[in-house]
Amino acid sequence: MTGTAGQPRHGPLLRMPGPDTAPRIFLLSPARAGGKRGDLLLSGRGRFPLAERLRAGASVTLGEAFSFLSGLYFRGKLAYAERFARPPGGVPGVHVITSNRGLLPADTAVSADELRSFAEVEIRPDEPRYREPLQRDLAAIARPATGEAAAPELVLLGSIATGKYVDVLLDVVGERLLFPTDFVGRGDMSRGALLLRTARADQELAYEPVATAIRRRPRPGKAGPSNGDDEAGARARPPAPPHRR
């Protein structure tokens, strides 16, 4: 299956977006809560609005915090998911995988201490503090909602190259776990740019079942310890100040 960059790839395994498809919920892999960006945001030394709000004891949304921590990749995931989510009634359409609190809606308010706690737990399928809350929340959103005939499809915007996400997700939702086919062969920054571009163009990507993709492709070795995604080339610097005339 081939296709030009940013264009859906067609093939018998792909699920193309359309008006009559099942409800759809997006699962976003988290940003890495530690590292230079985490230190800049949470150390109390940051001199930009997001860090100053946290230092003052205020909360920020999980989406805001992870967009800073990850940069382009998470911003792209969030913009795309917010544009194309079709959740059943009463269920948020965009959920973020966390290291110790299961799934949280992207607009959940979090404090500096809560963000620091994400860095204390590794994302590994054999880590119960990660696995058990995630299984609980997945089971809750994977059921058909009241008045809905079909259970929702779940789209993972994150890596399927290791088992840190998919080993837990597949155990709960199986073939209903999808991912964008155009993620294959791309790094984090390229995925982020793709998602931003397609969201702005109102062009939803094609998806395929994660289980099918894993069966077709050899699985690499286990990833090292992590509490989220690392964006290659991300620089730990605050957002540029607004231009003043």
VOPAGU-2260 file (C-alpha; in pm, 1 decimal, decimal comma):
REM VOPAGU-2260
SITE   aa  ch    i         X         Y         Z
SITE  MET   A    0       0,0       0,0       0,0
SITE  THR   A    1     155,4     326,3    -104,2
SITE  GLY   A    2      48,7     682,8    -119,4
SITE  THR   A    3     186,8    1032,7    -140,0
SITE  ALA   A    4     281,2    1205,4     182,8
SITE  GLY   A    5     -25,2    1325,7     365,4
SITE  GLN   A    6    -266,7    1140,7     137,6
SITE  PRO   A    7    -469,8     839,1     255,0
SITE  ARG   A    8    -340,1     501,5     139,1
SITE  HIS   A    9    -596,6     270,3      -8,7
SITE  GLY   A   10    -613,7    -104,5      39,3
SITE  PRO   A   11    -845,1    -378,8     158,7
SITE  LEU   A   12    -738,4    -342,6     523,6
SITE  LEU   A   13    -794,7      31,8     548,9
SITE  ARG   A   14   -1094,3     198,1     704,4
SITE  MET   A   15   -1173,3     519,0     525,4
SITE  PRO   A   16   -1355,8     796,3     710,8
SITE  GLY   A   17   -1717,3     849,9     613,6
SITE  PRO   A   18   -2051,5     971,5     748,3
SITE  ASP   A   19   -2188,7     626,3     835,2
SITE  THR   A   20   -1899,3     488,6    1037,5
SITE  ALA   A   21   -1907,8     396,5    1406,2
SITE  PRO   A   22   -1841,6     644,5    1684,9
SITE  ARG   A   23   -1470,0     721,8    1708,4
SITE  ILE   A   24   -1256,0     810,6    2008,9
SITE  PHE   A   25    -890,4     910,1    1993,1
SITE  LEU   A   26    -624,3     790,2    2235,9
SITE  LEU   A   27    -314,7    1011,1    2248,0
SITE  SER   A   28      19,4     883,3    2369,4
SITE  PRO   A   29     159,5    1111,1    2640,2
SITE  ALA   A   30     447,1    1351,9    2635,1
SITE  ARG   A   31     754,6    1264,9    2837,4
SITE  ALA   A   32     709,3    1440,4    3171,0
SITE  GLY   A   33    1078,8    1454,7    3261,2
SITE  GLY   A   34    1379,8    1576,3    3070,2
SITE  LYS   A   35    1484,9    1930,8    2988,1
SITE  ARG   A   36    1141,2    2050,0    2888,8
SITE  GLY   A   37     988,4    1907,8    3204,2
SITE  ASP   A   38    1253,0    2079,1    3414,2
SITE  LEU   A   39    1194,7    2407,1    3235,5
SITE  LEU   A   40     819,1    2385,4    3293,2
SITE  LEU   A   41     817,6    2255,2    3650,5
SITE  SER   A   42    1137,2    2373,9    3817,8
SITE  GLY   A   43    1002,9    2718,5    3902,3
SITE  ARG   A   44    1264,5    2886,4    3685,9
SITE  GLY   A   45    1056,7    2917,0    3368,1
SITE  ARG   A   46     965,9    3273,2    3274,3
SITE  PHE   A   47     685,6    3210,1    3029,1
SITE  PRO   A   48     308,9    3213,1    3094,4
SITE  LEU   A   49     250,2    2838,1    3124,8
SITE  ALA   A   50     533,4    2790,3    3375,7
SITE  GLU   A   51     432,1    3101,7    3568,9
SITE  ARG   A   52      74,8    2975,4    3606,0
SITE  LEU   A   53     198,5    2646,3    3747,4
SITE  ARG   A   54     447,0    2820,0    3976,7
SITE  ALA   A   55     162,8    3035,4    4112,4
SITE  GLY   A   56     -31,3    2720,8    4207,0
SITE  ALA   A   57    -282,9    2738,4    3922,4
SITE  SER   A   58    -381,6    2444,5    3706,3
SITE  VAL   A   59    -333,7    2408,6    3331,9
SITE  THR   A   60    -499,4    2165,1    3097,8
SITE  LEU   A   61    -326,7    1837,4    3025,3
SITE  GLY   A   62    -329,7    1928,2    2657,0
SITE  GLU   A   63    -150,2    2257,3    2721,5
SITE  ALA   A   64     116,0    2094,8    2937,2
SITE  PHE   A   65     185,0    1804,2    2702,8
SITE  SER   A   66     186,9    2033,3    2398,8
SITE  PHE   A   67     474,9    2221,4    2558,2
SITE  LEU   A   68     655,7    1911,3    2679,1
SITE  SER   A   69     638,1    1733,9    2342,5
SITE  GLY   A   70     619,5    2024,1    2100,6
SITE  LEU   A   71     504,5    1963,8    1744,4
SITE  TYR   A   72     412,6    1596,9    1786,0
SITE  PHE   A   73     158,1    1639,8    2065,0
SITE  ARG   A   74      20,3    1964,5    1919,1
SITE  GLY   A   75     -47,2    1778,3    1596,7
SITE  LYS   A   76    -211,6    1485,0    1774,4
SITE  LEU   A   77    -434,0    1714,5    1978,2
SITE  ALA   A   78    -542,4    1932,5    1685,1
SITE  TYR   A   79    -620,8    1629,4    1468,7
SITE  ALA   A   80    -810,4    1442,3    1738,7
SITE  GLU   A   81   -1019,5    1744,1    1833,0
SITE  ARG   A   82   -1110,1    1795,4    1467,9
SITE  PHE   A   83   -1211,4    1437,4    1382,7
SITE  ALA   A   84   -1339,1    1280,1    1705,9
SITE  ARG   A   85   -1695,3    1143,6    1687,0
SITE  PRO   A   86   -1758,5    1024,3    2042,0
SITE  PRO   A   87   -2079,8     868,1    2165,9
SITE  GLY   A   88   -2297,6    1088,7    2380,4
SITE  GLY   A   89   -2156,4    1177,9    2720,0
SITE  VAL   A   90   -1803,9    1054,0    2643,9
SITE  PRO   A   91   -1510,1    1285,3    2564,8
SITE  GLY   A   92   -1367,6    1226,6    2219,6
SITE  VAL   A   93   -1001,0    1285,5    2304,4
SITE  HIS   A   94    -827,0    1090,4    2580,8
SITE  VAL   A   95    -461,8    1103,8    2682,4
SITE  ILE   A   96    -281,9     792,9    2805,8
SITE  THR   A   97    -102,2     866,9    3132,4
SITE  SER   A   98     156,3     674,4    3328,7
SITE  ASN   A   99     -44,7     645,3    3650,3
SITE  ARG   A  100    -401,7     773,8    3604,1
SITE  GLY   A  101    -530,0     573,2    3311,7
SITE  LEU   A  102    -704,8     779,8    3044,7
SITE  LEU   A  103    -768,6    1148,6    3104,4
SITE  PRO   A  104    -961,6    1385,5    2876,8
SITE  ALA   A  105    -724,0    1631,7    2712,6
SITE  ASP   A  106    -897,1    1925,3    2883,7
SITE  THR   A  107    -842,5    1783,9    3234,0
SITE  ALA   A  108    -696,8    2045,0    3470,1
SITE  VAL   A  109    -365,1    1934,0    3623,9
SITE  SER   A  110    -130,1    2092,8    3875,9
SITE  ALA   A  111     249,1    2101,1    3881,8
SITE  ASP   A  112     252,4    1818,8    4138,0
SITE  GLU   A  113      28,0    1603,4    3919,9
SITE  LEU   A  114     253,6    1659,3    3621,1
SITE  ARG   A  115     558,3    1564,6    3829,9
SITE  SER   A  116     383,7    1245,1    3937,4
SITE  PHE   A  117     363,4    1130,5    3574,4
SITE  ALA   A  118     743,5    1117,4    3565,0
SITE  GLU   A  119     754,1     884,4    3865,9
SITE  VAL   A  120     594,9     584,2    3691,8
SITE  GLU   A  121     736,7     408,4    3387,2
SITE  ILE   A  122     508,7     316,3    3100,8
SITE  ARG   A  123     555,2     -60,6    3082,3
SITE  PRO   A  124     286,9    -325,8    3036,5
SITE  ASP   A  125     415,3    -508,5    3346,6
SITE  GLU   A  126     388,9    -196,6    3566,7
SITE  PRO   A  127      56,4    -228,8    3756,0
SITE  ARG   A  128      39,5     143,3    3840,5
SITE  TYR   A  129      26,3     207,7    3465,5
SITE  ARG   A  130    -159,5     -99,0    3337,7
SITE  GLU   A  131    -448,0    -129,7    3584,0
SITE  PRO   A  132    -590,3     226,4    3561,3
SITE  LEU   A  133    -555,1     213,3    3183,0
SITE  GLN   A  134    -742,5    -117,7    3157,9
SITE  ARG   A  135   -1016,6      19,0    3384,1
SITE  ASP   A  136   -1071,5     333,1    3178,3
SITE  LEU   A  137   -1049,0     151,7    2845,7
SITE  ALA   A  138   -1318,2     -91,9    2952,2
SITE  ALA   A  139   -1542,6     198,4    3050,6
SITE  ILE   A  140   -1521,0     383,3    2717,4
SITE  ALA   A  141   -1505,5      77,2    2490,5
SITE  ARG   A  142   -1861,7     -32,5    2566,3
SITE  PRO   A  143   -2150,6      85,1    2346,9
SITE  ALA   A  144   -2295,0     400,2    2500,1
SITE  THR   A  145   -2661,2     418,3    2597,5
SITE  GLY   A  146   -2864,2     453,8    2278,9
SITE  GLU   A  147   -2571,0     358,3    2053,9
SITE  ALA   A  148   -2589,2      41,3    1845,9
SITE  ALA   A  149   -2213,9       4,9    1797,8
SITE  ALA   A  150   -1919,2      23,5    2031,8
SITE  PRO   A  151   -1677,7     303,3    1940,4
SITE  GLU   A  152   -1364,4     254,1    1737,5
SITE  LEU   A  153   -1051,9     366,6    1919,8
SITE  VAL   A  154    -771,4     534,6    1722,7
SITE  LEU   A  155    -425,0     539,6    1876,7
SITE  LEU   A  156    -218,8     844,5    1787,5
SITE  GLY   A  157     108,5     705,3    1914,2
SITE  SER   A  158     372,3     444,8    1847,9
SITE  ILE   A  159     287,6      82,8    1772,0
SITE  ALA   A  160     655,7      -9,2    1735,2
SITE  THR   A  161     682,8    -134,5    2093,3
SITE  GLY   A  162     436,3    -292,6    2332,3
SITE  LYS   A  163     421,7     -11,3    2586,8
SITE  TYR   A  164      82,3     105,7    2460,7
SITE  VAL   A  165     -52,6    -162,5    2230,2
SITE  ASP   A  166       3,5    -462,1    2458,4
SITE  VAL   A  167    -243,6    -316,0    2708,4
SITE  LEU   A  168    -483,5    -164,0    2455,4
SITE  LEU   A  169    -517,6    -476,0    2242,1
SITE  ASP   A  170    -597,0    -690,2    2543,9
SITE  VAL   A  171    -905,8    -476,7    2605,7
SITE  VAL   A  172   -1033,9    -364,2    2264,7
SITE  GLY   A  173    -873,3    -601,9    2013,3
SITE  GLU   A  174    -949,1    -534,5    1645,8
SITE  ARG   A  175   -1128,4    -207,8    1725,8
SITE  LEU   A  176    -792,6     -43,8    1798,9
SITE  LEU   A  177    -687,6     150,5    1488,6
SITE  PHE   A  178    -398,4     375,0    1390,4
SITE  PRO   A  179    -325,9     604,4    1091,9
SITE  THR   A  180    -156,9     404,5     817,6
SITE  ASP   A  181      44,7     710,9     715,9
SITE  PHE   A  182     227,5     696,3    1049,4
SITE  VAL   A  183     433,1     404,9     915,8
SITE  GLY   A  184     791,7     506,5     842,5
SITE  ARG   A  185     761,3     853,1     996,8
SITE  GLY   A  186     932,2     998,6    1300,6
SITE  ASP   A  187     754,2    1198,4    1568,3
SITE  MET   A  188     807,3    1541,2    1412,6
SITE  SER   A  189     693,8    1421,5    1070,3
SITE  ARG   A  190     380,0    1270,6    1226,6
SITE  GLY   A  191     306,2    1592,6    1410,3
SITE  ALA   A  192     339,2    1799,3    1093,8
SITE  LEU   A  193     119,5    1553,4     901,9
SITE  LEU   A  194    -154,4    1569,8    1163,6
SITE  LEU   A  195    -152,3    1949,2    1179,5
SITE  ARG   A  196    -164,9    1974,4     801,4
SITE  THR   A  197    -451,3    1729,2     757,6
SITE  ALA   A  198    -651,7    1881,0    1043,3
SITE  ARG   A  199    -623,2    2226,3     888,2
SITE  ALA   A  200    -715,9    2086,3     546,8
SITE  ASP   A  201   -1014,2    1898,4     696,6
SITE  GLN   A  202    -877,6    1576,0     545,4
SITE  GLU   A  203    -906,7    1275,6     773,0
SITE  LEU   A  204    -650,0    1000,9     724,8
SITE  ALA   A  205    -720,7     633,0     662,0
SITE  TYR   A  206    -680,6     385,6     947,0
SITE  GLU   A  207    -604,7      18,7     984,0
SITE  PRO   A  208    -628,5    -221,8    1278,4
SITE  VAL   A  209    -319,9    -222,4    1497,1
SITE  ALA   A  210    -345,5    -600,4    1539,5
SITE  THR   A  211    -326,5    -650,0    1162,1
SITE  ALA   A  212     -27,3    -419,2    1127,6
SITE  ILE   A  213     160,4    -598,5    1404,2
SITE  ARG   A  214      94,5    -938,6    1245,8
SITE  ARG   A  215     230,5    -813,7     912,7
SITE  ARG   A  216     542,8    -644,5    1047,6
SITE  PRO   A  217     819,1    -782,0    1269,4
SITE  ARG   A  218     811,6    -641,8    1621,2
SITE  PRO   A  219    1135,4    -476,3    1740,3
SITE  GLY   A  220    1283,9    -529,1    2084,5
SITE  LYS   A  221    1152,4    -372,7    2400,2
SITE  ALA   A  222    1186,2       1,1    2446,0
SITE  GLY   A  223    1387,5     145,0    2730,9
SITE  PRO   A  224    1230,9     301,1    3042,0
SITE  SER   A  225     996,0     585,2    2958,0
SITE  ASN   A  226     699,1     776,0    3092,4
SITE  GLY   A  227     593,2     912,4    2755,6
SITE  ASP   A  228     701,7     992,5    2401,7
SITE  ASP   A  229    1030,7    1158,6    2317,4
SITE  GLU   A  230    1024,7    1389,7    2019,2
SITE  ALA   A  231    1352,5    1370,3    1833,7
SITE  GLY   A  232    1509,0    1709,9    1796,0
SITE  ALA   A  233    1276,0    1888,4    2038,1
SITE  ARG   A  234    1452,6    2178,9    2197,8
SITE  ALA   A  235    1393,4    2283,5    2555,1
SITE  ARG   A  236    1304,6    2644,8    2508,5
SITE  PRO   A  237    1000,1    2847,6    2609,0
SITE  PRO   A  238     744,5    2967,5    2357,7
SITE  ALA   A  239     840,0    3286,9    2178,7
SITE  PRO   A  240     682,3    3597,9    2335,5
SITE  PRO   A  241     397,9    3759,5    2138,5
SITE  HIS   A  242     507,9    4014,1    1881,3
SITE  ARG   A  243     456,6    4370,6    1994,9
SITE  ARG   A  244     426,2    4655,7    1755,6
